[in-house]
């Protein structure tokens, strides 16, 4: 159980660092005058950030799945709990940015067992 908490904590930490790098590297023009501050530029910045949150979470989840597929003693229950936690955390952040997000379950085979992991897709409201 302690290992699950550590993995979940590290995953959320990685998600937050990814979020910080997304903000720092967002390729959205910075408004220079009051006339440049439009709803469109504001929402496009939020959309870029929402998509980067989803991409970061999906990357972490994909790395965890690949690691589990290469581990003959992978704990599938722990993997499912951790990936679900990461997905739900990312969805909450995306919702706070003003967008809806959903999970589309994709089947993966891990140690001969088919499991469904949930990558995130951002949907405009």
JOZISUL-V347953 format. One record per pair of residues at least 4 apart in sequence whose C-alpha atoms are under 8 Angstrom apart, sorted by the first residue. I is the first residue (numbers start at 1). J is the second residue. D is the distance in whole Angstrom. If there is no record, write none. Layout:
BEGIN
i=I j=J d=D
i=I j=J d=D
END
This chain:
BEGIN
i=1 j=5 d=7
i=2 j=6 d=6
i=3 j=7 d=6
i=4 j=8 d=6
i=4 j=78 d=6
i=4 j=82 d=7
i=5 j=9 d=6
i=6 j=10 d=6
i=7 j=11 d=6
i=7 j=82 d=7
i=8 j=12 d=6
i=8 j=82 d=6
i=8 j=85 d=7
i=8 j=86 d=8
i=9 j=13 d=6
i=10 j=14 d=6
i=11 j=15 d=6
i=11 j=60 d=7
i=11 j=86 d=7
i=12 j=16 d=6
i=12 j=86 d=7
i=12 j=89 d=8
i=13 j=17 d=6
i=14 j=18 d=6
i=14 j=60 d=8
i=15 j=19 d=6
i=15 j=53 d=7
i=15 j=56 d=6
i=15 j=57 d=6
i=15 j=60 d=8
i=15 j=90 d=8
i=16 j=20 d=6
i=17 j=21 d=6
i=18 j=22 d=6
i=18 j=53 d=7
i=18 j=56 d=6
i=19 j=23 d=6
i=19 j=49 d=8
i=19 j=52 d=7
i=19 j=53 d=6
i=19 j=56 d=7
i=20 j=24 d=6
i=21 j=25 d=6
i=22 j=26 d=6
i=22 j=49 d=6
i=22 j=52 d=6
i=22 j=53 d=8
i=23 j=49 d=7
i=26 j=45 d=8
i=26 j=48 d=7
i=26 j=49 d=7
i=28 j=41 d=8
i=28 j=44 d=8
i=28 j=45 d=6
i=29 j=41 d=8
i=31 j=36 d=5
i=31 j=37 d=6
i=32 j=36 d=6
i=33 j=37 d=7
i=36 j=41 d=8
i=37 j=41 d=7
i=37 j=42 d=7
i=38 j=42 d=6
i=39 j=43 d=6
i=40 j=44 d=6
i=41 j=45 d=6
i=42 j=46 d=6
i=43 j=47 d=6
i=44 j=48 d=6
i=45 j=49 d=6
i=46 j=50 d=6
i=46 j=97 d=6
i=46 j=98 d=8
i=47 j=51 d=6
i=47 j=97 d=8
i=47 j=99 d=8
i=48 j=52 d=6
i=49 j=53 d=6
i=50 j=54 d=6
i=50 j=93 d=8
i=50 j=94 d=5
i=50 j=97 d=7
i=50 j=99 d=7
i=50 j=122 d=7
i=51 j=55 d=6
i=51 j=122 d=6
i=52 j=56 d=6
i=53 j=57 d=6
i=53 j=90 d=6
i=53 j=93 d=8
i=53 j=94 d=7
i=54 j=58 d=6
i=54 j=90 d=6
i=54 j=91 d=8
i=54 j=94 d=8
i=54 j=120 d=6
i=54 j=121 d=7
i=54 j=122 d=7
i=55 j=59 d=6
i=55 j=120 d=8
i=56 j=60 d=6
i=57 j=61 d=6
i=57 j=86 d=7
i=57 j=87 d=7
i=57 j=90 d=6
i=57 j=120 d=8
i=58 j=62 d=6
i=58 j=87 d=8
i=58 j=119 d=6
i=58 j=120 d=6
i=59 j=63 d=6
i=60 j=64 d=6
i=61 j=65 d=6
i=61 j=83 d=6
i=61 j=86 d=8
i=61 j=119 d=8
i=62 j=66 d=6
i=63 j=67 d=6
i=64 j=68 d=6
i=64 j=79 d=7
i=65 j=69 d=6
i=65 j=79 d=8
i=65 j=108 d=8
i=66 j=70 d=6
i=67 j=71 d=6
i=68 j=72 d=8
i=68 j=74 d=5
i=68 j=75 d=8
i=68 j=76 d=8
i=68 j=79 d=8
i=68 j=110 d=7
i=69 j=74 d=7
i=69 j=109 d=7
i=69 j=110 d=5
i=69 j=111 d=7
i=72 j=111 d=6
i=74 j=110 d=8
i=74 j=111 d=8
i=75 j=79 d=6
i=76 j=80 d=6
i=76 j=110 d=8
i=77 j=81 d=6
i=78 j=82 d=6
i=79 j=83 d=6
i=80 j=84 d=6
i=80 j=117 d=7
i=81 j=85 d=6
i=82 j=86 d=6
i=83 j=87 d=6
i=83 j=117 d=7
i=83 j=118 d=8
i=84 j=88 d=6
i=84 j=117 d=8
i=84 j=118 d=7
i=85 j=89 d=6
i=86 j=90 d=6
i=87 j=91 d=6
i=87 j=103 d=8
i=87 j=118 d=7
i=87 j=119 d=7
i=87 j=120 d=7
i=88 j=92 d=6
i=89 j=93 d=6
i=90 j=94 d=6
i=91 j=95 d=6
i=91 j=100 d=8
i=91 j=101 d=6
i=91 j=102 d=7
i=91 j=120 d=8
i=92 j=96 d=6
i=93 j=97 d=6
i=94 j=98 d=7
i=94 j=99 d=6
i=94 j=100 d=7
i=94 j=101 d=7
i=94 j=122 d=8
i=95 j=99 d=5
i=95 j=100 d=6
i=95 j=101 d=7
i=98 j=125 d=7
i=99 j=122 d=7
i=99 j=123 d=6
i=99 j=124 d=5
i=99 j=125 d=6
i=100 j=122 d=6
i=100 j=123 d=5
i=100 j=124 d=6
i=100 j=125 d=6
i=101 j=120 d=7
i=101 j=121 d=5
i=101 j=122 d=4
i=101 j=123 d=5
i=102 j=120 d=6
i=102 j=121 d=5
i=102 j=122 d=7
i=102 j=123 d=7
i=103 j=118 d=5
i=103 j=119 d=5
i=103 j=120 d=5
i=103 j=121 d=6
i=104 j=118 d=5
i=104 j=119 d=6
i=104 j=120 d=7
i=104 j=121 d=7
i=105 j=116 d=5
i=105 j=117 d=5
i=105 j=118 d=4
i=105 j=119 d=7
i=106 j=116 d=5
i=106 j=117 d=5
i=106 j=118 d=6
i=106 j=119 d=7
i=107 j=114 d=6
i=107 j=115 d=6
i=107 j=116 d=4
i=107 j=117 d=6
i=108 j=114 d=6
i=108 j=115 d=5
i=108 j=116 d=6
i=108 j=117 d=7
i=109 j=113 d=5
i=109 j=114 d=4
i=109 j=115 d=6
i=110 j=114 d=6
i=110 j=115 d=7
END
